[in-house]
Amino acid sequence: MQEIIKNLFYLGAGAAFATKEKIEELKNELVEKGKMTQDEGKKFVDELTKKSEDIKKEIDDKINRTVTERLEKMNVATGDDIADLRAQIQELRAMVEKAKPKKS
């Protein structure tokens, strides 16, 4: 029982990183020990998998926001900035080519 509680604690603490495989293993252990039915186990797996995915998405979003904010503060060019500069360079090249005297 202590091992199950420890596993549940670790699963709760690390839900963001729990894999479906690990959740399935815990469910199977609980079902084998008679702590839950197969139906409860399926619901358990579905809920923890969804929670894990939600937490992962939330963490990813926070990381992306933080990185974006830090890059903006550092005044680092973004991919969009670079794409805009490339487009401007292409326009300038076209203007230079157009302005060159034509060879006869």
Secondary structure as the mmCIF struct_conf table of DSSP 4:
data_model
#
loop_
_struct_conf.conf_type_id
_struct_conf.id
_struct_conf.beg_label_comp_id
_struct_conf.beg_label_asym_id
_struct_conf.beg_label_seq_id
_struct_conf.end_label_comp_id
_struct_conf.end_label_asym_id
_struct_conf.end_label_seq_id
HELX_RH_AL_P HELX_RH_AL_P1 GLN A 2 ALA A 13
TURN_TY1_P TURN_TY1_P1 GLY A 14 GLY A 14
HELX_RH_3T_P HELX_RH_3T_P1 ALA A 15 PHE A 17
HELX_RH_AL_P HELX_RH_AL_P2 LYS A 20 GLU A 32
TURN_TY1_P TURN_TY1_P2 LYS A 33 GLY A 34
BEND BEND1 LYS A 35 MET A 36
HELX_RH_AL_P HELX_RH_AL_P3 GLN A 38 MET A 74
TURN_TY1_P TURN_TY1_P3 ASN A 75 ASN A 75
HELX_LH_PP_P HELX_LH_PP_P1 VAL A 76 THR A 78
HELX_RH_AL_P HELX_RH_AL_P4 GLY A 79 ALA A 99
BEND BEND2 LYS A 100 LYS A 100
HELX_LH_PP_P HELX_LH_PP_P2 PRO A 101 LYS A 103
#
